[in-house]
């Protein structure tokens, strides 16, 4: 009787391949599940050149005539402030975000479909142009707030340093911080989300910024510097830069800035810090400003009235490595950017000659050719910054990499499937009501507003 082997060598090889393939496919499947469940699965992962991943938002944008008083916060008391007037300067972000949301593919005209409600405001601009004074701003907020007080999923384009004396903030939440709605947010314990520029502290050393609710947005870099194909001022090679570092700003009586001005006089060959004039024949124009900024390897960014500084963002477009000298600053998109790859943060209490010694110890291309050091760290930081800086550009959310893409991804993480607060209640028919059992869309103030 002839015996046949139950398992030939071919069968053994085939079984081994099958086991290997099953193992690899299982590992791949597990990895896909892990990525899908990861909180960062909606981030850029960052190569920011990749298209924005799944954002599923519906944002309702309030019109200026839809809420009593809102028009004045956009146009001033006489309605004479044009949006174009407010596009430049640090407050230009409020206008850009508003205009981009009006054209956004995520905008909805149906409040019932909205995940978020956007309330536009150009308060800093209308205040700086004299179109509203502080008293008028506070009176206007008193009119606006009651209409918004029960919504628990709002977003605001935040302003910088708007002093507020409104009675709505009398419960120990005085607001001299980024934006008065931050304090309203704390007062009402709502899931309100402010989008602001990274100011964690005010003059009292307290914070109205909440990392669990609020998000940080990039500063408003001059439009002429963010066009990739035609920047007004182009970077120059590191070997041709005259200074080790620069500080282009006014001292404003701030300790860190005063120290930098003093060091610039002690080490004029290392640190450039010209006295900036706000007006007159010696005023430094925008083009000249960026030409100075590009003439150093490191751009020093100390805090001023607030903890954030526009200089941090500007430095990326002249390929100068930013050195943050503001201990409490908050930076945007920290879920997708490793800031240690593209910048330096140095303690503000140690601003002095040791800062220069440290910066001089960092290898660059000139040192590489002179003494053969292999670590070209400055060039590495600049190369990585070129990939990141598209996130500072306010462009349509259809762009694969822009400030708006980053903001929408951050908002996506903040949105909850269900919204509630101490002032929201719901019934069997899914209607959302206040404590008087009145639906919010039908709610009106109990007495006429002044």
Residue pairs with C-beta under 8 A, 6 or more apart in sequence:
7 15
35 41
39 335
39 413
40 335
40 336
41 53
42 53
42 54
42 55
42 409
42 412
42 413
43 53
43 335
43 336
43 409
44 50
44 52
44 53
44 333
44 336
44 401
44 405
44 406
44 409
45 336
46 336
46 337
46 387
46 388
47 387
48 336
48 387
48 388
48 390
48 391
48 400
48 401
49 387
49 390
49 400
49 401
50 400
50 401
51 400
52 397
52 400
52 405
52 408
52 409
53 409
55 106
55 397
55 408
55 409
55 412
56 412
57 106
57 115
57 116
57 408
57 411
57 412
57 415
58 106
58 107
58 108
58 110
58 113
58 114
58 115
58 116
59 101
59 104
59 106
59 107
59 108
59 114
59 115
59 116
59 117
59 118
59 155
59 411
60 107
60 108
60 109
60 110
60 111
60 114
60 116
60 117
60 118
61 98
61 101
61 102
61 107
61 118
61 120
62 70
62 117
62 118
62 119
62 120
64 70
64 71
64 74
64 75
64 120
65 71
67 119
67 144
67 147
67 148
68 143
68 144
68 147
68 449
69 140
69 141
69 143
69 144
70 119
70 120
70 121
70 144
71 79
72 79
72 126
72 132
72 136
72 140
73 120
73 121
73 122
73 123
73 126
73 132
73 137
73 140
73 144
74 81
74 83
74 120
74 121
74 122
74 126
75 81
75 82
75 122
75 126
75 131
76 126
76 129
76 131
76 132
77 131
77 132
77 136
78 131
80 131
81 122
81 125
81 126
81 129
81 131
83 95
83 98
83 99
83 122
85 125
85 129
86 92
86 94
86 95
86 122
86 125
86 126
87 95
87 96
88 220
88 222
89 125
89 128
89 220
90 124
90 160
90 197
90 219
90 220
90 310
91 122
91 124
91 125
91 128
91 159
91 160
91 220
92 220
93 157
93 197
93 217
93 218
93 219
93 220
93 394
94 120
94 121
94 122
94 124
94 125
94 157
94 158
94 159
95 122
95 125
96 220
96 394
97 157
97 195
97 217
97 394
97 404
97 407
98 118
98 120
98 157
100 394
100 395
100 396
100 397
100 404
101 107
101 118
103 396
104 396
104 397
104 404
105 397
105 398
106 397
106 408
108 114
111 117
111 441
115 153
115 415
116 153
116 154
116 155
116 193
116 411
116 415
117 148
117 151
117 153
117 154
117 155
118 154
118 155
118 156
118 157
119 144
119 148
119 154
119 155
119 156
120 157
121 156
121 157
121 159
123 132
123 137
123 159
123 162
124 159
124 160
124 161
124 162
126 132
127 133
127 134
127 137
127 162
132 140
134 163
134 165
137 162
137 164
138 164
138 165
138 166
139 450
141 164
141 166
141 168
141 180
142 166
142 167
142 168
142 449
142 450
143 449
143 450
145 166
145 168
145 184
146 445
146 449
147 445
148 154
149 184
149 188
149 423
150 421
150 423
150 424
150 434
150 440
150 443
151 190
151 192
151 440
152 188
152 190
152 191
152 192
152 419
152 420
152 421
152 423
152 424
153 191
153 192
153 193
153 415
153 416
153 419
154 181
154 190
154 192
154 193
155 192
155 193
155 194
155 195
155 411
156 179
156 181
156 192
156 194
156 195
157 195
158 178
158 179
158 181
158 182
158 194
158 195
158 196
158 197
159 178
159 179
160 178
160 179
160 197
160 199
160 305
160 306
161 176
161 177
161 178
161 199
161 202
161 305
161 306
162 175
162 179
162 180
163 175
163 176
164 174
164 175
164 176
164 180
164 183
165 174
166 180
168 184
168 187
169 175
169 180
169 183
169 184
169 187
171 187
173 183
173 184
173 186
173 187
173 208
174 183
175 182
175 183
175 208
176 202
176 203
176 204
177 183
177 199
177 201
177 202
177 206
177 207
177 208
177 209
178 194
178 196
178 197
178 199
178 202
178 208
178 209
178 306
179 194
179 196
179 208
181 192
181 194
182 194
182 196
182 208
182 209
182 210
182 214
183 208
184 190
184 192
185 192
185 194
185 210
185 213
185 214
186 208
186 210
188 421
188 422
188 423
189 421
189 422
190 421
191 213
191 414
191 416
191 419
191 421
192 213
193 213
193 214
193 215
193 411
193 414
194 209
194 213
194 214
194 215
195 214
195 215
195 216
195 217
195 407
195 411
196 209
196 214
196 215
196 216
196 217
197 216
197 217
197 218
197 219
197 306
197 308
198 216
198 307
198 308
198 329
198 330
198 331
198 332
199 209
199 306
199 307
199 308
199 330
200 207
200 209
200 307
200 328
200 329
200 330
201 207
201 306
201 307
201 328
202 208
202 306
209 330
211 330
213 414
215 332
215 407
215 410
215 411
215 414
216 330
216 331
216 332
216 333
216 334
217 332
217 403
217 407
218 313
218 332
218 391
218 392
218 394
218 403
218 406
219 308
219 309
219 310
219 312
219 313
219 314
219 392
220 310
220 394
221 310
221 313
221 314
221 317
221 392
221 393
222 232
222 286
222 290
222 314
224 231
224 232
224 286
224 287
225 231
225 232
225 233
225 290
225 314
225 317
225 318
226 317
226 392
226 393
231 317
232 286
232 287
232 290
233 287
233 290
233 291
233 294
233 318
234 294
235 294
235 318
235 319
235 320
236 294
236 295
238 297
238 364
238 365
238 366
238 378
238 379
239 365
239 366
241 294
241 295
241 296
241 297
242 272
242 295
242 296
243 269
243 270
243 271
243 272
243 295
243 296
243 297
244 270
244 271
244 296
244 297
244 298
244 356
244 359
244 360
245 270
245 271
245 272
245 296
245 297
245 298
245 299
245 300
245 323
245 356
245 359
246 271
246 272
246 273
246 292
246 293
246 295
246 296
246 298
246 299
246 300
246 320
247 257
247 260
247 261
247 264
247 271
247 272
247 273
247 300
247 302
248 272
248 273
248 274
248 276
248 284
248 289
248 292
248 293
248 299
248 311
249 257
249 276
249 302
249 304
249 309
249 311
250 257
250 276
250 278
250 304
251 257
251 258
251 261
252 304
252 305
254 302
254 303
254 304
255 348
256 302
256 303
256 325
256 326
256 348
256 351
257 302
257 304
259 351
259 352
260 271
260 273
260 300
260 302
260 325
260 351
261 273
263 271
263 273
263 351
263 352
263 353
263 356
264 271
264 272
264 273
267 353
267 356
270 356
271 300
271 356
272 292
272 295
272 296
274 284
274 292
276 284
277 283
277 284
284 292
290 314
290 317
290 318
293 299
293 311
293 314
293 315
293 318
293 320
294 318
294 319
294 320
296 320
297 320
297 321
297 359
297 364
297 378
298 320
298 321
298 322
298 323
298 344
298 359
299 311
299 312
299 314
299 315
299 318
299 320
299 321
299 322
299 323
300 311
300 323
300 325
301 309
301 311
301 312
301 315
301 322
301 323
301 324
301 325
301 326
302 309
302 325
302 326
302 348
302 351
303 309
303 325
303 326
303 327
303 328
303 329
303 348
307 326
307 327
307 328
307 329
307 330
308 326
308 329
308 330
309 326
309 329
311 322
312 322
312 324
312 329
312 331
312 343
313 392
315 321
315 322
316 322
316 342
316 385
316 388
316 389
316 392
317 389
317 392
319 382
319 385
319 386
321 342
321 343
321 344
321 378
321 381
321 382
321 385
322 342
322 343
322 344
323 343
323 344
323 345
323 346
323 355
323 359
324 343
324 344
324 345
324 346
325 346
325 348
325 351
326 348
327 347
327 348
327 349
331 337
331 339
332 391
332 403
332 406
332 410
333 391
333 406
333 409
333 410
335 410
335 413
336 406
336 409
337 388
337 391
339 345
341 381
341 384
342 381
342 384
342 385
342 388
343 381
343 385
346 355
346 358
362 377
362 378
363 373
363 375
363 376
363 377
363 378
364 376
364 377
364 378
364 379
365 376
365 378
365 379
367 373
368 374
368 376
390 399
390 401
390 402
391 401
391 402
391 403
391 405
391 406
392 403
393 399
393 402
393 403
394 402
394 403
394 404
395 402
395 403
395 404
396 402
396 404
397 404
397 405
397 408
399 405
423 434
423 435
424 432
424 433
424 434
424 440
425 432
425 433
425 434
425 435
425 437
426 432
426 433
427 433
427 437
431 439
432 439
432 440
433 439
433 440
434 440
434 443
